[in-house]
Amino acid sequence: MDKEKDYSKVFRYLREMDVNPNEAIDILKKAVEFNPRNRGSVWKMRRFQLYLWQRLKEEKEGYLPTKAETVRRLVYSKEYKKEYMEFFSYKFTRGHPDYELYSKDKESWIKLEVYRLNLLVTDPRQSHFFKSKYFYNPNSKIKIPQVVINRINPYRKDKKD
């Protein structure tokens, strides 16, 4: 059973800083919840979904490499490129500045995406988004169990009390 959480420090801080309870709730929602109306959030969660699918595939094959290697394999895959092009199709029309950059140097573009996704996946501040309620198994609508997510994407939890 989980030990009971002590919120008294939080309440004391909110009182000392004279923060309105509704304002505090709004701040917390922005910090810890996925916003489906935000294009950046949707793309981030889609990348996390693809990343978890890649980790599941690698685990099924009997080898779970480092997160960086998984990210590299994912970004170089046809599936990721297809998702990227569909999501950012507006950027790849003639006349858009990104179209010119991408068409000139595709390899640098892909390396940059590997770098960005690796930073995102390994950032401990993103760990609260790796929850079962956000992700489903490939080819089904069954949620990926939290135990599986924790196993294939472990985060170090440094305890600071």
Secondary structure, DSSP 8 states (H G I E B T S, - for coil): -------HHHHHHHHHTT--HHHHHHHHHHHHS--TT-HHHHHHHHHHHHHHHHHHHHHHTT----HHHHHHHHHTSHHHHHHHHHHTGGGGSTTSHHHHHHHH-HHHHHHHHHHHHHHHHH-GGGGGG--GGG-B-TTS--B--HHHHHHHS--------
